[in-house]
Amino acid sequence: MDKSARVRACLKRAGVARLPPGDADDLGAYGLDSLLSVLTVIELQKEFEVTIPASAVTDKAFDSINHVASLIPD
């Protein structure tokens, strides 16, 4: 599974009910709010076995799947 698919799985597990069709589409338009962003960070940290610093958790970082994926090192 590629990084984008794994990020999508994390968003689903965090409780985002609908995901956009494209990785560059606005997640906020699909229901991502601040609480779901925090829950997504937890899921990302578990899935990718990384620590995401609080300073990286910004509105911009969660505006699309591409930006969420950029939080995860390659």
C-alpha positions as protocol buffer text, in pm:
chain_id: "A"
residue {
  index: 1
  type: MET
  ca { x: 0 y: 0 z: 0 }
}
residue {
  index: 2
  type: ASP
  ca { x: 145 y: 340 z: -95 }
}
residue {
  index: 3
  type: LYS
  ca { x: 174 y: 634 z: 145 }
}
residue {
  index: 4
  type: SER
  ca { x: -138 y: 806 z: 14 }
}
residue {
  index: 5
  type: ALA
  ca { x: -349 y: 494 z: 63 }
}
residue {
  index: 6
  type: ARG
  ca { x: -212 y: 451 z: 416 }
}
residue {
  index: 7
  type: VAL
  ca { x: -290 y: 817 z: 497 }
}
residue {
  index: 8
  type: ARG
  ca { x: -644 y: 765 z: 365 }
}
residue {
  index: 9
  type: ALA
  ca { x: -678 y: 459 z: 591 }
}
residue {
  index: 10
  type: CYS
  ca { x: -561 y: 666 z: 891 }
}
residue {
  index: 11
  type: LEU
  ca { x: -815 y: 938 z: 813 }
}
residue {
  index: 12
  type: LYS
  ca { x: -1092 y: 678 z: 797 }
}
residue {
  index: 13
  type: ARG
  ca { x: -985 y: 519 z: 1128 }
}
residue {
  index: 14
  type: ALA
  ca { x: -978 y: 867 z: 1284 }
}
residue {
  index: 15
  type: GLY
  ca { x: -1342 y: 910 z: 1189 }
}
residue {
  index: 16
  type: VAL
  ca { x: -1340 y: 1113 z: 868 }
}
residue {
  index: 17
  type: ALA
  ca { x: -1662 y: 986 z: 712 }
}
residue {
  index: 18
  type: ARG
  ca { x: -1600 y: 1096 z: 353 }
}
residue {
  index: 19
  type: LEU
  ca { x: -1270 y: 1134 z: 174 }
}
residue {
  index: 20
  type: PRO
  ca { x: -1209 y: 1347 z: -133 }
}
residue {
  index: 21
  type: PRO
  ca { x: -1152 y: 1176 z: -467 }
}
residue {
  index: 22
  type: GLY
  ca { x: -819 y: 1350 z: -524 }
}
residue {
  index: 23
  type: ASP
  ca { x: -516 y: 1376 z: -299 }
}
residue {
  index: 24
  type: ALA
  ca { x: -497 y: 1754 z: -353 }
}
residue {
  index: 25
  type: ASP
  ca { x: -864 y: 1817 z: -269 }
}
residue {
  index: 26
  type: ASP
  ca { x: -964 y: 2017 z: 41 }
}
residue {
  index: 27
  type: LEU
  ca { x: -1014 y: 1786 z: 340 }
}
residue {
  index: 28
  type: GLY
  ca { x: -1209 y: 2054 z: 526 }
}
residue {
  index: 29
  type: ALA
  ca { x: -1481 y: 2035 z: 264 }
}
residue {
  index: 30
  type: TYR
  ca { x: -1512 y: 1665 z: 352 }
}
residue {
  index: 31
  type: GLY
  ca { x: -1555 y: 1717 z: 724 }
}
residue {
  index: 32
  type: LEU
  ca { x: -1201 y: 1725 z: 864 }
}
residue {
  index: 33
  type: ASP
  ca { x: -1203 y: 1951 z: 1170 }
}
residue {
  index: 34
  type: SER
  ca { x: -956 y: 2017 z: 1453 }
}
residue {
  index: 35
  type: LEU
  ca { x: -1064 y: 1716 z: 1660 }
}
residue {
  index: 36
  type: LEU
  ca { x: -1040 y: 1480 z: 1363 }
}
residue {
  index: 37
  type: SER
  ca { x: -698 y: 1628 z: 1281 }
}
residue {
  index: 38
  type: VAL
  ca { x: -571 y: 1535 z: 1628 }
}
residue {
  index: 39
  type: LEU
  ca { x: -718 y: 1186 z: 1599 }
}
residue {
  index: 40
  type: THR
  ca { x: -555 y: 1155 z: 1256 }
}
residue {
  index: 41
  type: VAL
  ca { x: -215 y: 1247 z: 1402 }
}
residue {
  index: 42
  type: ILE
  ca { x: -254 y: 963 z: 1651 }
}
residue {
  index: 43
  type: GLU
  ca { x: -342 y: 720 z: 1372 }
}
residue {
  index: 44
  type: LEU
  ca { x: -52 y: 841 z: 1155 }
}
residue {
  index: 45
  type: GLN
  ca { x: 194 y: 797 z: 1441 }
}
residue {
  index: 46
  type: LYS
  ca { x: 74 y: 441 z: 1497 }
}
residue {
  index: 47
  type: GLU
  ca { x: 59 y: 347 z: 1128 }
}
residue {
  index: 48
  type: PHE
  ca { x: 398 y: 491 z: 1031 }
}
residue {
  index: 49
  type: GLU
  ca { x: 573 y: 447 z: 1368 }
}
residue {
  index: 50
  type: VAL
  ca { x: 682 y: 812 z: 1375 }
}
residue {
  index: 51
  type: THR
  ca { x: 643 y: 1107 z: 1607 }
}
residue {
  index: 52
  type: ILE
  ca { x: 478 y: 1413 z: 1458 }
}
residue {
  index: 53
  type: PRO
  ca { x: 575 y: 1726 z: 1650 }
}
residue {
  index: 54
  type: ALA
  ca { x: 295 y: 1953 z: 1766 }
}
residue {
  index: 55
  type: SER
  ca { x: 454 y: 2238 z: 1569 }
}
residue {
  index: 56
  type: ALA
  ca { x: 384 y: 2044 z: 1246 }
}
residue {
  index: 57
  type: VAL
  ca { x: 12 y: 2016 z: 1318 }
}
residue {
  index: 58
  type: THR
  ca { x: -117 y: 2322 z: 1135 }
}
residue {
  index: 59
  type: ASP
  ca { x: -422 y: 2401 z: 925 }
}
residue {
  index: 60
  type: LYS
  ca { x: -204 y: 2393 z: 612 }
}
residue {
  index: 61
  type: ALA
  ca { x: -66 y: 2049 z: 702 }
}
residue {
  index: 62
  type: PHE
  ca { x: -419 y: 1909 z: 706 }
}
residue {
  index: 63
  type: ASP
  ca { x: -575 y: 2082 z: 408 }
}
residue {
  index: 64
  type: SER
  ca { x: -517 y: 1789 z: 170 }
}
residue {
  index: 65
  type: ILE
  ca { x: -405 y: 1428 z: 170 }
}
residue {
  index: 66
  type: ASN
  ca { x: -86 y: 1537 z: -7 }
}
residue {
  index: 67
  type: HIS
  ca { x: -2 y: 1775 z: 277 }
}
residue {
  index: 68
  type: VAL
  ca { x: -84 y: 1515 z: 544 }
}
residue {
  index: 69
  type: ALA
  ca { x: 142 y: 1268 z: 364 }
}
residue {
  index: 70
  type: SER
  ca { x: 424 y: 1525 z: 367 }
}
residue {
  index: 71
  type: LEU
  ca { x: 428 y: 1503 z: 749 }
}
residue {
  index: 72
  type: ILE
  ca { x: 563 y: 1147 z: 715 }
}
residue {
  index: 73
  type: PRO
  ca { x: 931 y: 1111 z: 631 }
}
residue {
  index: 74
  type: ASP
  ca { x: 1019 y: 889 z: 333 }
}
